[in-house]
Amino acid sequence: MIAWNLILMLVWCALWGSFEPAMLATGFLVGLFLLGLLSRRGVIGRVRYIRQVERTVSFAAFFLLELVLANLEVALQVLRGPKHLRPAIVRVPIDLPTDGQITLLATFVTLTPGTMALDVSEDRRSLFVHTMHLPKDGPDGLRRSIREGFERRVRELFEC
């Protein structure tokens, strides 16, 4: 299905007479939109490729929102001063089947300001996370945030 998306991208660029990066990106998105539309109308059937792109875009949007919110939270904590911080290391139970998924989860937790993945348990069932400021609802709030946010979306990225 990606081949069809690339063909549609090239047709789009040929119609416009430009193969600049912005036009290629636009053509890719137009091709994706057309494939999604055809898939939803039942012309080509629901394809895994469309679902995977939708999940990837959803994950990217979620991560960008989390990144902005975490940056605002860190800025607020810095302005409040160090006496208001509640740093902690929290064991977060995880249920991801592959090392790649665990690595991706740990990477996105670490990329989010104010948190850092420190280690994974030997049985690969727990992720140890350092947080700069523990939420008001304590360690359970952080666990819930990671499990319902990043972990759920990482799992969705790899579903067939």
C-alpha positions in Angstrom: 0.0 0.0 0.0 2.9 2.3 0.6 3.8 1.8 -3.1 0.4 3.2 -4.1 0.9 6.1 -1.8 4.3 6.9 -3.3 2.8 6.6 -6.9 0.0 9.0 -6.0 2.7 11.3 -4.5 4.6 11.3 -7.7 1.5 11.8 -9.8 0.6 14.8 -7.6 4.0 16.3 -8.1 4.0 15.6 -11.9 0.6 17.3 -12.2 2.0 20.4 -10.4 5.3 20.2 -12.3 7.4 20.5 -9.1 9.3 17.9 -7.1 10.3 20.2 -4.3 10.3 18.6 -0.7 7.2 20.6 0.3 5.4 19.4 -2.8 6.5 15.8 -2.2 5.2 16.0 1.4 1.9 17.5 0.2 1.6 14.8 -2.5 2.2 12.1 0.1 -0.5 13.5 2.4 -2.9 13.8 -0.5 -2.2 10.2 -1.5 -2.7 9.1 2.0 -6.0 11.0 2.2 -7.2 9.4 -1.1 -6.2 5.9 0.0 -8.0 6.5 3.3 -11.1 7.8 1.6 -11.2 4.8 -0.8 -10.6 2.4 2.1 -13.5 4.0 4.1 -15.8 3.8 1.1 -15.1 0.1 0.7 -13.4 0.5 -2.7 -10.1 -1.0 -1.6 -11.0 -2.6 1.7 -9.6 -1.5 5.1 -5.9 -1.9 4.9 -3.3 -2.2 7.6 -1.2 0.6 6.1 -3.9 3.2 6.6 -4.5 2.1 10.2 -0.7 2.1 10.9 -0.3 5.7 9.5 -3.3 6.8 11.5 -1.8 5.3 14.7 1.6 6.9 14.0 0.1 10.3 13.4 -2.0 10.0 16.5 1.0 9.0 18.6 3.1 11.9 17.2 0.2 14.4 18.1 -0.1 12.9 21.6 3.7 13.1 22.1 3.8 16.7 20.9 1.0 17.7 23.3 2.7 15.8 26.2 6.0 17.6 25.3 4.4 21.0 25.4 2.5 20.3 28.7 5.6 18.8 30.3 7.7 21.9 29.3 5.1 24.2 30.8 5.1 22.1 34.0 8.9 22.2 34.3 8.9 25.9 33.7 6.3 26.4 36.5 8.3 24.2 38.9 11.4 26.2 38.2 9.6 29.5 38.8 8.2 28.1 42.1 11.6 27.2 43.4 13.3 24.0 44.6 11.5 23.8 47.9 8.2 22.9 46.1 9.7 20.0 44.1 8.8 16.4 45.0 11.3 14.3 43.2 10.8 10.6 43.3 11.7 7.3 41.6 8.7 5.2 40.8 8.4 1.6 39.7 5.9 1.5 36.8 4.5 -1.9 35.9 4.6 -2.4 32.1 3.1 -5.0 29.8 4.9 -4.7 26.5 6.0 -8.0 24.8 9.2 -6.9 22.9 12.4 -5.2 23.8 11.8 -2.7 21.0 8.5 -1.6 22.5 10.1 -1.3 25.9 12.9 0.8 24.5 10.5 3.0 22.6 8.5 3.6 25.8 11.6 4.4 27.8 12.8 6.8 25.1 9.6 8.7 25.0 9.4 8.9 28.8 12.9 10.2 28.9 12.3 12.7 26.1 9.4 14.2 28.1 10.9 17.0 30.3 10.7 16.3 34.1 10.9 12.5 33.7 13.6 10.0 32.9 13.5 6.2 32.5 16.3 4.9 34.7 16.1 1.1 34.3 14.0 -1.9 33.3 13.6 -4.8 35.7 15.2 -8.1 34.7 11.9 -9.7 34.1 10.9 -6.8 31.8 7.7 -6.2 33.8 8.7 -2.8 35.4 10.2 0.5 34.3 11.9 2.6 36.9 11.2 6.3 36.3 12.6 9.4 38.0 10.3 12.3 38.1 11.2 15.8 39.0 7.8 16.5 40.6 5.5 13.8 41.7 1.8 14.5 40.8 -0.7 15.4 43.5 -2.1 11.9 43.4 1.3 10.4 44.1 3.1 7.5 42.5 -0.2 6.0 41.3 -0.9 9.1 39.2 2.5 8.8 37.5 1.9 5.1 36.9 -1.5 5.7 35.5 -0.3 8.6 33.3 2.5 6.5 31.7 0.4 3.3 31.3 -2.7 5.0 29.9 -0.7 7.4 27.8 2.6 6.3 26.4 2.4 2.6 27.0 -1.0 2.2 25.5 0.0 4.2 22.4 3.3 2.3 22.0 1.3 -1.0 22.1 -1.1 0.3 19.5 1.7 1.3 17.2 2.8 -2.4 16.9 -0.7 -4.0 16.7 -1.4 -5.8 13.4 
